Amino acid sequence: MNISTLLERNARKYPYQEAVISGEQRMNYWELDHQVNKFASALKQQGIDAGDKVVLYMPNTMEFVITYFSVMRLGGIIVPINAKLAGEEVQYILEHSDAKALVVHEMLFASVSHIQNEDLFLIKTGSALESWKSFQQLLESGKEIPIACNLVEDDEAAILYTSGTTGKPKGVLFTYRNILSAAIMMCVEMEMKPESRILHMMPLSHSAPLHLFLAAGIYVGAVHVLSPAFTPEALLSLVDKERITHFFGAPVAYLFTAKMPNIEAFNLSSMKFWVYGGAPLSKQEVQFIQKKFKTESLCCVYGLTEAGPTGTLLLPQEHEKHTGSIGRRGALGTEFKIADDEGAEVPQGEVGEIFLYGDGNMKGYYKDPERTKEAFHNGWLKTGDLAKKDEEGYIWIVDRKKDLIISGGVNIYPKEVEEALVTHPAITEAAVIGVPHPEWGETVKAFIVSTEEFQDVKKSCQTYLTGKLAGYKIPKLYEQVKELPRNATGKILKQVLKDEHKSEVIK
């Protein structure tokens, strides 16, 4: 089985069931499958075929969904990328992924309008422009004849890019088995059915929204409601209007929404599972959200892109006593252990690294066998997260092996930011850490060593980084220092910086 056949099957089983709602657009399963066949046909006429990589640069829109399934229907490999990426970041992924085509939404076109490559088929929504073909015109030109996709579970399906500590994004390669394993897990754990109505506000370019919610919803024939961006107002309004049953968001999405003064005016009673992930919530925050949302249905999921994402989960009924933990069992189809560097489990109460085992684990990093080998230990995926297990078996993350910053549920890798900063002609060195933030969990702070004294270091650096990095990666705080702390071998001691600023909480 493959993802495309799920859609084809639902078009036969539930032809008049709503499949996707995007603003004023409403499309049932038969119509969606019909549009996918047409766009797949148009892509094939332009030379896109099985095994070709197609980069998808869009927010959560109807065109995203159509393109996603169309590429898979041809047997191609879909490469969805974050709509917040800057032009240079998109260019790197195009080259690294060996992309054959780029499909862009009109609202993001300015970031990539400069791209001109005769070996790259360029598509944009809206009107055609120079070498850019029109999405709508291509869709209309496609044939209505059904296209059969005969790929099986172990065939390659998608590449999702996640920033690495080297500063360059890593392509996480998934097979259909990986994606289906994650999707089926979520269907069972979150009780998804054809009657379910799933709201997508977090970027579908991320593994959790894409695999755990879009693919899972398609598996059971659920209704998908799309929103190009998150706002508290839109979340409340869409849950009320569309009678949403499932939503996934970063903790900050819940905290912002819970503070809405008019939250009482919206009917949120249709929701069966409010799912969050990417960072934990404190007991006080959970109680605040539960009170404002009038719910006992908060569920925490833990995983990482390389795992599908599958991992562990903290169920609603466990929040009263174990908020802040990531649960005590692996999700359906997934095993976990807390182990030492040799992969041996550590005793209860001792700190070790979380290892995950299951069919959701990636095939590997695209074009990087060395890092793929480093990521696994006897088939177990090493997460890089350090944790310990309490006397009841609940897992508590205590630190991260790498210097990962999580801000609003989004991963930010300091080395990528540091490498961008030191390209500034006046900056000789940079070190980036995360400092506590009451709503985002963490925010990014940069320490810089410079050959000149900046009058406004924040303004200078942020102006310089704009266009080089996605906005969420650009530091919000800066400190110019004479030198960075180092050990005897010259390595920067980030822990010293963290310790000095661990009490620095942004208000």
N, C-alpha and C positions, 0 to 999 in steps of 0.2 A: 504493500500500500504506500501511497505518497500523498502529500498535502493536496495536490490538484484533484485527485480522485475523491477526496472527502467532499469538496465543493460540488463536483459532478454528481455524486451520490445524493447529496442534499437537494440538488435541483430536481431530481426525480422524486425523492421522498416528500419534500416540503416545498413544491414549486411556488406556492402563494404565500409562504411564510416570509415575513420581512427578514432580510439578511443584513442590510447595512442602511443606517440612517446618518446622513451628514448634512446638517443644516436643513434646508428645505428639500433636499434630495432623499428619496426613499426608494429602495430597490429590494425586490424579493429574491429568493434564491435562484429561481429560473432566470430572471433578468440579469443577475450578477454573473451566473455561469455563461449566459449568452454574450455579455460584454467581454468576459475573459477570453472566450473563443475568438471573438472579433479582434481584440487587441493582440492576442497571441499570433493570429494569422497575419496581422499587419507587421509585427516584428519579424516574423519568419520571411515575409516578402522583402524585408530590408536586410536579410542575411543573418539575423540572430537565430541561433540554433542550439541544440543540446550541448551542454557543457560551457556555453558562453556566460561570462559574468556581466550582469547588468546592475549598475549602481543606481539606487533609488534615493533621491534627495528631496524629501517631502515631509510636511507635517502630516497629522492624521486627517486624511481626506479620502474621498471616494476614489480618486485617482491612485492613491497609494495602494488601496486594497486591490483594485483592478490590475495594476502593474505587478504586484506581488504574486498573485495567482497566475497571471499570464506568463511570466517568465518561467515559473515552475511547470506550467502546462507544456511548455516547449522543451522541458528537460534542462533549462538553463539554471544558473546559480545566481540567486538574488543576493544583492549586497545593499541592504538598507543602512543608511548612515544618518547620524544626528542632524536634524534641521538647524541646529545652532552652530554647526561647524563653520569656520571661516574658509575663504576661497583656497588659501594655501593648503589647508588640511584636506579639503576635498580633492585637490590636485594630487596630493601624496597617495590617497587611497585609490584614486583612479589608476595611477601607475602601479602601485603595489599589487592591486587585485587583478591586474591584466584585464581591465574592463573592456568590453566590446561596445557598451552603450551606457549613456547617462540619461536618466529621466528626472526632470527638475520641475518643481511647482513654480508658478509665476511669482509667488510672493518671496521666493528665495533666489530668483533668477539673477539679481544684481550681483550676488556673490560669485557667480560662475560665468557671467556673460562674456568674460574675456577668453574663455576656453575655445580654442579653435584647433581641432585635431582631425585630420582626414581619416585616421584609423579608428576614430571614435564616433559612433552614431549618436547624435545629440537630439534630445526631445524635450520640449517644454510645454506646459499647459498654456492655454491662451493662443495667441497668434504666432504663426511661424515667423522666424527672423533670421535672415542670412542662412547660415548652415544649420540652424535649429529648426527641426520639424515640429509641427503642431500635434500635440497629443490627441486633441479632438478630431483633427483631420485624419490622422492615422487610424483612430478607432473607427471612424465612419468608413474608411477604405477597406477594413478587414472583412474577410469572408465569414459567413455565418455557419459554415460547416464545422461540426464538432471536431476537436483535435484530441486524440488519445495520448495520454502520458503513461508510459509503461514502466517508469522507474520503480524500483523496489526500495525497501527500508535502508539498505546499506549503500545506496547511491548518494552522492553529495547533493545538498540542497541549498545551502546558504552560507554566507560569510558575514559575521558581525564584527565590527571593529571596536576594540577596547584599548584605551591608552596603556602603554607599558612603561615600566620604570626607566627604560632606555630613552624615553621621550618621544618615540615613534609609535603610532598605533599598531596593535597586533591584530591580525585577521583570525578570528575564531571560526574554524570550519566545522559545519554541522552536516550530518547525514539526516535522512528522513527518520531513521530510527531514533536519533537523538531528540529531534523536535517532537515526534509523536509520543515518546516516552514522557517528556515534560508536559505535553498537552493532556495526555490521559491521566497523569498524576493529578493535575489541577481539576479536571472534570470530576474525579472521584472525591478528592479531598474537599472541594468547594461545592459539591453537589450540583453540578451544572446539568441542565436539561434543555430540551427544545424551547421550553417556556422561559428560560433565563434571558435576561436583558443586560448586556454587558456594556459599561461605559468606558470608553478609551480616551483619557486625557493626557496620560503620560506618553512620551514619544514611542511610537510603534517601532522605531529603529532600535530600541532597547530589548534585550532578550525577555524580560519578565512580561511586559505588555504584549510583545509579539507572540511568544511561544506559550506562555501560561494563560493568556486570555484570548488573543485573536485565534490562534490555532486550536485552542481548547474549545472555544465557542463554535468554531466551524465544525469541529469533530461531532458535537451533539446537535448542531443545527439551531443554535441560539441566535438572538438578535444582537447586532453590534451597533452601538451609537458612538459616533466619532465627534471629537472636538479638536480643532487644530492646536489649541493651547489650553492650559489650566488657568482658571480664575475661580476664586471662591464663589462668586455669583453664578458662573456657568455651572459649576458642580451642583449647587443646590437646585438651580432651575431645571437642569436636565434630569436629575434624579426624580424630582417632583413630576415634571411633565411626561417623561418617558417611562416612569415606573421601573426604574433601574433595580436590578437584583444583585449585581456584582460590580465592584469598583476596586481598582488597584491604584495606590498612590504612595508617594514618599511621605514620611511623617509630617514634613512641613506643609503639605497640602491639607492635611487634617487640622493642623494647628491654626493655619490661616483661616480656614473655613469656620472652625469652631468659634473664632473671635468675631464673626459677622454679627452685627447687632440685630439683624432681621432674620436670623436663622429659624426662629420660631414660626415664621410665616410659611415655611416650606414643609411639605409632607414627605418625610423620608422613610416612611413605614414599609415601603416595598423592599428595602434592602435586606438581603439575606447574609451577605458577607462584605464587610468593609475590610479590605486586605491592604496591609502596608508592608514595606520592605525597604532595604537599602540602609537602614539605620534603626536602632531601637528607640522605643519611647519609654520615658520614665513612668513610674506609677502615678505621679501627680498629673502628668500629661494625659495618660490613659483615662484617668478619672474625669479630667476636664472634658476630653473628647466624648466620652460615654454620656456625660451629663448633657452636653450641648446637642449631640446627635440623637439623644434618647435611644441608645442602642447598647446591647451586650454582645454585639456580633463582630468585634474587632479581631482580626486574625493576622499574626505576624508570619511572614515567610522569609526564610534565609536560604541563600544560594549565591551563585556567581555565574556570570555569563558562560564561563568555560564548562560549567556543570549543566547547562541547558536552558534556564537555571533550575535545577532541583537541589534539594538539601534537606532542611528540617523546617518545622513549623510549630508555632505556639498557638494553640486553638483558643477560641473565644472563652471557653470555660476555665482555661488555665491562667487567664490574665489577672484574676483577683490576687493570686498568691505569687505568681512567677513573672510579672511584668519586667521586661528588661532582658529576660532569657530568650533564647531562640528555640526553646522547646526541649523535649527529651527523646524524640524518635525521628528517624529519617522519614521523609515523605514517601508516599507510595512508590515502590520500585527503587528506592535509594537507601543505601547504608551509609553510616558515618562512623568515624572513630576519632578520638583525640590521641595523637601519637607523637613520638619523638622523631628525630631526624632519620632514624632507621626504619620508621614505619611501625614500631612496636607501641601498643597502647600504653598510655601512662596511667598510674593509679588515680582513683577518684580523688579530686581536690588538687591534683597537680596540673600545672599548665603545660599544654602541648599544642600542636597544630591540628586543625580540623582537616581530616581527609574524607573525601566522598567517593562512593562507588555506585555506579548504576548506568543504565543505558542512555541517560541524559548527557553523560560526559562527552565533550567534544571529540571529534576525530583527531584534531590537533590544530596547531597554529599554521596558517597557510604559508607555505614556502619557508618554514622555520623548524626543521626537524630537531635541531639542537634544543630549542626552547620547549618543544613538545615533549622531548625526552625528560627534560628537567621538571616539567609540570606533573609527571606521573611517577608513582612508586608502586610497582607490581600491579598496575591497573587501577590504583587508587589515585584520584586527583588531589593534589596538595593545594589547599586554598590560600595559604599564607596568613590565615587568621589564627591567632593564638587564643586558646580558651581553656576552661576547666569545667569539670562536671561536679555538681553538688551532691549531697547525700541522697537526694531524691532522683538523681539522674538528669536534672536539668542542666543545659549547657549555657555558660556565661562567657561571652567574648571579653577578654581582658586587654587585648592589644592587637596590633597588626604587625606582621613580620616586616612588611615593607612600609614605606612612608605614605601610604595611601591617605588621602583626605576625602571624606564624604561630606558633601555640602548639599543639603536638600535632597538626599538620597542619590546624588550623582557622584560618581567617582572622579577625583581629580588627582593626577599623578604629578608630584612636585618637580620631578626631573624635566618633564616636558615644558613646564612653565619656566624653570631655571634656564634651560637651553635657549628659550626665546628671549629671556631678559638679557643674557650675556651677549646677544648679537647687537644690543644697543651700543653705539660707539663710545659712550662714556661709562659703561658698566663693565667692570672687570670680573666680578664674582657675584653670585647670587645663591641664596638658600631659601627654600620655601617650606613652610610648615602650616598645619592647621591649628587655629585657636578656637576656643569654644564660642558658640553663638546660640542664643536661647531659642531661636526658631529654626535655623538651618542646620543645627547640630555642630557644624564647624564652618568657619570661613577662612579664606586663604590670606596668609601674611607672608610678605617677601622681605628678606634682609638683603641689602645690596651694598657692595663695595664699589666706589666710583672714583674716577679721576677728577671729578668736579663736584662742587656742592650744589645740589639742586635747590632752587627756591621753593618749588612745589614738587617733591619727588612723586607723590601719588598721581598728580595730573600728568607729569612727564611720562611716567611708566605706562599708565593706562592708555594714553594717547598712542604711544609707541606700539603697544601690544594689540590694539584694536586692528582687526583684519588678519593678524597672525595667529591668534588663538580665539576659540569660542568665548563668548562673553562670560560664561559661568566659570571659566578657568582663570580669568584675569584677577589677580589679587585685589582685595578691597583695602588691605592695610599694608603699609610700607614703613621700613625703618632703615635709614642709611647708617652704616656702621663703618669703623675704620678697618676692622678685620673680622673674619669669621672664626669661631673657635675650632681648633683642629687637634687631632691626637698626634702622637709621635711620628706616625707614618704619613701625616698630611691630610688624613681623611677628615672632612667636616663633621663635627660632633653635633648633629641635629638634636640629639637628646638634651644637650645643654641648652639650646635655644628653647626647646619645648618646656624644660623645667623652669626656665626663667620667666616664661610667659604662660604657664599653665593656669595661673589665676587671672589672666587677662580675659575677661568675658565682655564681648561686644553687646552693648545695650541699644 
